[in-house]
Amino acid sequence: MKFIMIATALTFCISACEFDSVPHVADPKNVVVDGEPMTQRAFVEKYCIGKPLNETCIKVQSALSASNAKSKTGVPRF
C-alpha cells in the first residue's frame, strides 16, 4: 500500500515539474516566450527535448513541420 502511495506521489511530482518547464505558447506559428519572440526551432530545442508528450511542444513541432514543408513561394514541397 505504501509503495502505491509513494509511486503516485513521485509520478505527480515528476509530471508537475515537466509541465512547469515548458512555457505556454498562444500561437505556435509565432512563438513568444516572456514577451520575447523566438523561432519555433529554438523553442523546440530549448524546452521540448525529452518531452514528446507535452501539449505545447506537440503544437509547436507541428507548426514547425508545416512551415518546413512549404517553399518560399508557398507551394508545398514533398
Backbone hydrogen bonds in HBPLUS format (Angstrom, degrees):
<---DONOR---> <-ACCEPTOR-->    atom                        ^
c    i                          cat <-CA-CA->   ^        H-A-AA   ^      H-
h    n   atom  resd res      DA  || num        DHA   H-A  angle D-A-AA Bond
n    s   type  num  typ     dist DA aas  dist angle  dist       angle   num
A0005-MET N   A0001-MET O   3.17 MM   4  6.50 159.2  2.22 149.4 154.8     1
A0006-ILE N   A0002-LYS O   2.88 MM   4  6.10 161.0  1.91 154.8 160.0     2
A0007-ALA N   A0003-PHE O   2.86 MM   4  5.99 162.9  1.89 149.7 154.9     3
A0008-THR N   A0004-ILE O   2.92 MM   4  6.03 155.5  1.98 144.6 151.3     4
A0009-ALA N   A0005-MET O   2.98 MM   4  6.15 161.3  2.02 145.7 150.8     5
A0010-LEU N   A0006-ILE O   2.88 MM   4  6.05 160.8  1.92 151.5 157.0     6
A0011-THR N   A0007-ALA O   2.93 MM   4  6.04 158.9  1.97 145.0 151.0     7
A0012-PHE N   A0008-THR O   2.97 MM   4  6.16 158.7  2.02 148.2 153.9     8
A0013-CYS N   A0009-ALA O   3.00 MM   4  6.23 159.3  2.04 148.9 154.2     9
A0014-ILE N   A0010-LEU O   2.97 MM   4  6.18 163.8  2.00 152.7 156.9    10
A0015-SER N   A0011-THR O   2.96 MM   4  6.10 165.8  1.98 151.5 155.6    11
A0016-ALA N   A0012-PHE O   2.91 MM   4  6.01 152.5  1.99 145.9 153.8    12
A0017-CYS N   A0013-CYS O   3.03 MM   4  6.20 155.2  2.09 145.7 151.8    13
A0018-GLU N   A0014-ILE O   3.05 MM   4  6.27 152.6  2.13 145.6 153.1    14
A0019-PHE N   A0015-SER O   3.18 MM   4  6.39 158.6  2.23 147.6 151.3    15
A0020-ASP N   A0016-ALA O   3.19 MM   4  6.33 147.7  2.30 142.8 151.2    16
A0021-SER N   A0017-CYS O   3.27 MM   4  6.41 138.4  2.46 143.3 152.1    17
A0030-ASN N   A0027-ASP O   3.09 MM   3  5.41 136.4  2.28 108.5 119.6    18
A0038-MET N   A0031-VAL O   2.90 MM   7  5.40 155.7  1.96 148.1 145.7    19
A0033-VAL N   A0036-GLU O   2.90 MM   3  5.29 158.1  1.94 153.2 147.3    20
A0036-GLU N   A0033-VAL O   2.99 MM   3  5.29 164.2  2.02 115.0 119.3    21
A0043-PHE N   A0039-THR O   3.01 MM   4  6.26 157.3  2.07 149.4 155.5    22
A0044-VAL N   A0040-GLN O   2.98 MM   4  6.24 165.4  2.00 154.7 157.9    23
A0045-GLU N   A0041-ARG O   2.97 MM   4  6.16 163.7  2.00 149.9 154.5    24
A0046-LYS N   A0042-ALA O   2.91 MM   4  5.99 148.7  2.01 144.3 152.7    25
A0047-TYR N   A0043-PHE O   2.87 MM   4  5.82 173.9  1.87 159.2 161.1    26
A0048-CYS N   A0044-VAL O   3.02 MM   4  4.81 145.3  2.14 123.0 132.2    27
A0051-LYS N   A0048-CYS O   3.14 MM   3  5.16 160.3  2.18 128.1 123.6    28
A0054-ASN N   A0051-LYS O   3.40 MM   3  5.68 170.0  2.42 111.3 114.2    29
A0058-ILE N   A0054-ASN O   2.98 MM   4  6.24 156.6  2.03 154.7 161.7    30
A0059-LYS N   A0055-GLU O   3.10 MM   4  6.36 159.2  2.14 149.2 154.0    31
A0060-VAL N   A0056-THR O   3.01 MM   4  6.25 165.9  2.03 155.7 158.9    32
A0061-GLN N   A0057-CYS O   2.87 MM   4  5.94 162.7  1.90 150.5 155.9    33
A0062-SER N   A0058-ILE O   2.95 MM   4  6.05 151.7  2.03 143.7 151.4    34
A0063-ALA N   A0059-LYS O   3.03 MM   4  6.26 157.3  2.08 145.6 151.6    35
A0064-LEU N   A0060-VAL O   2.87 MM   4  6.07 152.2  1.95 146.7 154.9    36
A0065-SER N   A0061-GLN O   2.92 MM   4  6.10 158.6  1.96 145.7 151.1    37
A0066-ALA N   A0062-SER O   2.96 MM   4  6.17 156.3  2.01 146.3 152.9    38
A0067-SER N   A0063-ALA O   2.96 MM   4  6.15 155.5  2.02 145.1 151.5    39
A0068-ASN N   A0064-LEU O   2.96 MM   4  6.14 144.4  2.09 144.6 154.5    40
A0069-ALA N   A0065-SER O   3.14 MM   4  6.29 126.3  2.44 137.0 149.6    41
A0069-ALA N   A0066-ALA O   3.26 MM   3  5.20 140.1  2.43  93.8 104.8    42
A0077-ARG N   A0069-ALA O   2.53 MM   8  5.27 174.9  1.54 166.0 166.6    43
A0071-SER N   A0075-VAL O   3.02 MM   4  5.55 156.0  2.08 136.9 143.9    44
A0074-GLY N   A0071-SER O   3.00 MM   3  5.22 159.7  2.04 109.1 115.7    45
